[in-house]
Amino acid sequence: MMQPAHRWNDLQQRAKLFLNRPAYKYSTMDTDKLPQTGGVYLICLVDDTLEETPLYINFTSNLRNEILTKRTAFILTQLKSPQKAAEVLKSNCYLRYIAESDPKEQMALTVAISLELKPLYLNN
């Protein structure tokens, strides 16, 4: 069994690897390639200077279904104008994700990433 300090170091390292993964632009990503397995995902906005603002992080048992649902539903509920929502989705909204089948690992990784980024919204 891994010691708590080693476990936390391992989670922090995995969180850093996650954050260095490519961010996919919602409007151009190939949704057919999204895995239908469990994992962790992060929705962020990118401004003109390419600075990322983490919006939402969560874990799920099915990345593809969750991401396809959240992609529109979450952002539409946050914006008053459908036209503005479409503009944000096309130009500023990005996604990172990683497959992880173990629900306990999903939750632990979500916490580690959340502590690193402090996203605006959490669902855990």
Sine and cosine of phi, psi and omega as CSV:
sin_phi,cos_phi,sin_psi,cos_psi,sin_omega,cos_omega
0.00,0.00,0.68,-0.73,-0.04,-1.00
-0.97,0.23,0.69,-0.73,0.05,-1.00
-0.91,0.41,0.53,-0.85,-0.04,-1.00
-0.80,0.60,-0.68,0.74,-0.01,-1.00
-0.90,0.43,-0.66,0.75,0.03,-1.00
-0.92,0.38,-0.62,0.78,0.02,-1.00
-0.88,0.47,-0.71,0.71,-0.01,-1.00
-0.91,0.41,-0.66,0.75,0.05,-1.00
-0.87,0.49,-0.65,0.76,0.03,-1.00
-0.89,0.45,-0.70,0.72,0.01,-1.00
-0.90,0.43,-0.66,0.75,0.04,-1.00
-0.89,0.46,-0.64,0.77,0.03,-1.00
-0.90,0.43,-0.68,0.73,0.04,-1.00
-0.90,0.43,-0.61,0.80,0.05,-1.00
-0.89,0.45,-0.67,0.74,0.02,-1.00
-0.90,0.43,-0.65,0.76,0.06,-1.00
-0.88,0.47,-0.67,0.75,0.04,-1.00
-0.86,0.51,-0.72,0.69,-0.05,-1.00
-0.93,0.36,-0.35,0.94,0.06,-1.00
-1.00,-0.01,-0.05,1.00,0.06,-1.00
-0.94,0.35,0.39,-0.92,0.03,-1.00
-0.90,0.44,0.57,-0.82,0.11,-0.99
-0.99,-0.16,0.77,-0.64,-0.04,-1.00
-0.99,-0.14,0.75,-0.66,0.06,-1.00
-0.96,0.29,0.80,-0.60,-0.05,-1.00
-0.81,0.59,-0.70,0.71,-0.13,-0.99
-0.94,0.34,-0.30,0.95,-0.05,-1.00
-0.86,-0.51,-0.05,1.00,-0.06,-1.00
-0.96,0.28,0.53,-0.85,0.00,-1.00
-1.00,0.08,0.99,-0.16,-0.08,-1.00
-0.92,0.39,-0.34,0.94,0.05,-1.00
-0.92,0.40,-0.36,0.93,-0.02,-1.00
-1.00,0.02,-0.10,1.00,0.04,-1.00
-0.92,0.39,0.74,-0.68,-0.01,-1.00
-0.95,0.32,0.51,-0.86,0.06,-1.00
-0.99,-0.13,0.48,0.88,0.05,-1.00
-0.96,-0.29,0.11,-0.99,0.05,-1.00
-0.95,0.32,0.29,-0.96,0.04,-1.00
0.16,-0.99,-0.20,-0.98,-0.02,-1.00
-0.85,-0.53,0.62,-0.78,0.04,-1.00
-0.65,-0.76,0.42,-0.91,0.00,-1.00
-0.73,-0.68,0.78,-0.62,0.10,-1.00
-0.97,-0.25,0.77,-0.63,0.00,-1.00
-0.67,-0.74,0.36,-0.93,0.11,-0.99
-0.96,-0.28,0.59,-0.80,0.02,-1.00
-0.87,-0.49,0.79,-0.62,-0.01,-1.00
-1.00,0.00,-0.09,-1.00,-0.05,-1.00
-0.89,0.45,-0.42,0.91,0.01,-1.00
-1.00,-0.02,0.12,0.99,-0.03,-1.00
0.93,0.36,0.33,0.94,0.10,-1.00
-0.98,0.19,0.76,-0.65,-0.01,-1.00
-1.00,-0.05,0.69,-0.73,0.16,-0.99
-0.91,-0.40,0.94,-0.35,0.01,-1.00
-0.93,0.37,0.81,-0.58,-0.01,-1.00
-0.99,-0.12,-0.76,0.65,-0.23,-0.97
-0.49,-0.87,0.73,-0.68,0.09,-1.00
-0.75,-0.66,0.61,-0.79,0.01,-1.00
-0.34,-0.94,0.19,-0.98,0.12,-0.99
-0.85,-0.53,0.36,-0.93,-0.11,-0.99
-0.43,-0.90,0.31,-0.95,0.08,-1.00
-1.00,0.03,-0.22,0.98,0.01,-1.00
-0.59,-0.81,0.99,-0.12,-0.06,-1.00
-0.84,0.54,-0.71,0.71,-0.08,-1.00
-0.88,0.48,-0.79,0.62,-0.01,-1.00
-0.89,0.46,-0.70,0.72,-0.04,-1.00
-0.90,0.43,-0.72,0.69,-0.04,-1.00
-0.92,0.39,-0.66,0.75,0.01,-1.00
-0.90,0.43,-0.57,0.82,0.04,-1.00
-0.96,0.28,-0.77,0.64,-0.06,-1.00
-0.92,0.40,-0.53,0.85,-0.09,-1.00
-0.80,0.60,-0.70,0.72,-0.01,-1.00
-0.99,-0.15,-0.71,0.70,-0.11,-0.99
-0.87,0.50,-0.76,0.65,-0.05,-1.00
-0.89,0.46,-0.74,0.67,-0.07,-1.00
-0.94,0.35,-0.62,0.78,0.02,-1.00
-0.89,0.45,-0.57,0.82,0.00,-1.00
-0.96,0.29,-0.34,0.94,-0.03,-1.00
-1.00,0.00,-0.27,0.96,-0.05,-1.00
-0.90,-0.45,0.62,-0.79,-0.05,-1.00
-0.98,0.18,-0.46,0.89,-0.08,-1.00
-0.94,-0.33,0.82,-0.57,0.06,-1.00
-0.85,0.52,-0.56,0.83,0.02,-1.00
-0.91,0.42,-0.68,0.74,0.03,-1.00
-0.90,0.43,-0.64,0.77,0.02,-1.00
-0.88,0.47,-0.70,0.71,0.02,-1.00
-0.89,0.46,-0.64,0.77,0.01,-1.00
-0.89,0.45,-0.69,0.72,0.02,-1.00
-0.90,0.44,-0.72,0.70,0.01,-1.00
-0.87,0.50,-0.64,0.77,-0.04,-1.00
-0.96,0.28,-0.59,0.81,-0.18,-0.98
-0.93,-0.37,-0.46,0.89,-0.19,-0.98
-0.84,-0.54,-0.18,0.98,-0.16,-0.99
-0.99,-0.11,0.80,-0.60,-0.03,-1.00
-0.79,-0.62,0.32,-0.95,-0.07,-1.00
-0.67,-0.74,0.66,-0.75,0.21,-0.98
-0.85,-0.53,0.57,-0.82,0.07,-1.00
-0.46,-0.89,0.34,-0.94,0.08,-1.00
-0.56,-0.83,0.71,-0.71,0.04,-1.00
-0.97,0.25,0.68,-0.74,0.05,-1.00
-0.39,-0.92,0.89,-0.45,-0.12,-0.99
-0.99,0.15,-0.47,0.88,-0.07,-1.00
-0.99,0.16,0.89,-0.45,-0.02,-1.00
-0.84,0.54,-0.58,0.81,0.02,-1.00
-0.92,0.38,-0.62,0.78,0.05,-1.00
-0.93,0.36,-0.60,0.80,0.06,-1.00
-0.85,0.53,-0.75,0.67,-0.04,-1.00
-0.91,0.42,-0.71,0.71,-0.01,-1.00
-0.89,0.45,-0.68,0.74,0.02,-1.00
-0.92,0.40,-0.62,0.78,0.05,-1.00
-0.87,0.49,-0.69,0.73,0.02,-1.00
-0.90,0.44,-0.72,0.69,-0.02,-1.00
-0.87,0.48,-0.68,0.73,0.01,-1.00
-0.93,0.37,-0.65,0.76,0.01,-1.00
-0.87,0.49,-0.66,0.75,0.02,-1.00
-0.91,0.41,-0.55,0.83,0.03,-1.00
-0.95,0.32,-0.68,0.74,-0.14,-0.99
-0.98,-0.19,-0.51,0.86,-0.09,-1.00
0.83,0.56,0.89,0.46,0.00,-1.00
-0.90,0.44,0.35,-0.94,-0.02,-1.00
-0.90,0.43,-0.58,0.81,-0.05,-1.00
-0.76,-0.65,0.63,-0.77,0.06,-1.00
-0.77,-0.64,0.51,-0.86,0.08,-1.00
-0.75,-0.66,0.90,0.43,0.03,-1.00
-0.52,-0.85,0.00,0.00,0.00,0.00
